[in-house]
Amino acid sequence: MRAVLQRVSRANVSVDGEQIGQTGPGLMILVCAMQGDDEHKAEQLAAKVSKLRIFKDDAGKMNRSVVDVGGSALVISQFTLAADTSRGNRPGFSEAAPPDQGKHLYEVFAQQLQARGVPVETGEFGADMAVELVNDGPVTIWMES
């Protein structure tokens, strides 16, 4: 699985002009299931994200996790993280998991993150979403399990 994490002051997601998810201080996470991924990879990624020390401690150093700071997460499905741009000018997405598997693994990731103490809200899998965020730092991390 692939993910892009952004440390945010706030973030929200809307579908058809209606807000369906938000987070206060915490993480906005774009996540993509890849061909060959399984529930174990989703669980591994959630465990890593929940422990990743990218929040400031009292000394101003990135030394605390989202759990440590009591942050929350907005998790958005993002199949375009599977883009292959090695040929031509149009990206290919054949490395992304099929939609049914991608949706399942996206849901497992969100559930596992919540089970590790991170309040989670989500977007709508497969929908045309509008995402707004205020990146804190800015801190943006790319991960793969």
N, C-alpha and C positions, 0 to 999 in steps of 0.2 A: 504494500500500500504506500501511497505517496501523500504527503501533507505539506501545506504551507501554513505556518503558524504566525500570527501577528499579535504582538502584545498591544492591547488596545485600552483606551480610556472608556470607550463605548463602541458598540456596533449594533446594527439591526439589519434585518432582511424583510423584504416585502414581496408579495406576489399580487399582481393586479391592483397595485396601490394600497393594499392592506398589509400592515405589519404583522408578521407571523412569528418572529423570533427576535430576541435581543440579548445583549449582555452588557453589564456594567464593566468596571475594571476587570480585566482578565484576558481571554484569548478569543480571537476569531480564527477558526481553523477551516481551511479548504481541504477536503479529503477526496482521494480517488482510489478506488480499488482497481488493481491491475490484473491482467491475465495470470492465472495460477495462484492468486491470493486465496487465503482461506481464513476461517475464524481465528486461528492462532495468530496470524499476522495482524489482524485487527486488534486483538487483545494486546499483543506486543507493542503496537504503536500507541494504544491508549495508555499503557503502563509507562512508556517512555515520556509521553507528553505530560502526564500527571506529575512526573518527577523532575522534568526539565527545569533547571534553575536559571530563569531568565528575568526574574523580578528582583528589584533592588532590595538590599537589606538596609539596616540602619546606617551603615557606612557608605551607602550609595553603590555598592558592588552588586552585580547580578549573581545572587547567591540564594534566592528563594524560589520555590515552585509556585504554581498557581494554587495548589492546595495550601501551601504555607501562608499565602497572603489572603486566603479566603476568596479567591477570584472565581469567576464563572467562565463558561465557554459558549460561543455560538458556533455550531458545526454546520458547514455548508458542503453539499456534494458538488464536486468539480471535476467532471470527467476530462476536461481539457488539460489537466495536469499530466495526462498520458500522451500529450502531443509529441509526435515525431516530426521534427523539422529538418531532418538530415537530407531530404531530397525536395527540390523544387521550392515553391513559395506557398504551397497550401499544406498545412499540417495534416498528418494522418493520425487517427485515433484507434488503430487496430490493437494496440497494446492495452487498452482499457478493458476491464471485465465486462461481460455481457450485462445489460441493464438489470435483470433479475438478481444476479449475483452481486453486482455493484450496489444495488439498493440494500440487500441483506447485509453486506459487509459494512456499509456506511452506518446502518442501524446498530450493528454489533459494536462498532467503534464508539458511537455515541453512548450506548448503554454501558460499555466497559469504562469509559471515562467517568460517567456519572457514578458507577459503582466504586470508583476510586476517590470519591469525595468532591468531585467537581460538578456543581450545578450546570446542566446542559440544556440549551434550547437549540433547535435545528431549523434549517430551511425546509423546502419541499423538494424531495428527490425528483429530478427530471423537469422541474418547472423553470420558467423564465423568471429569474429572481433579480431584484435590485438590492444590492448590498451596500450599506454605508458604514464607514468606520472612521474612527480617529485613532491612528497608529500612535502608540506611546513609545517614544524613543527617537526615532523609529526603531523597532526591533522586529525583524522578519526572519524566520528560520525555515529552511526547507528540510524535510525529513523523509526517509524511506525505510520501511521495515522489510 
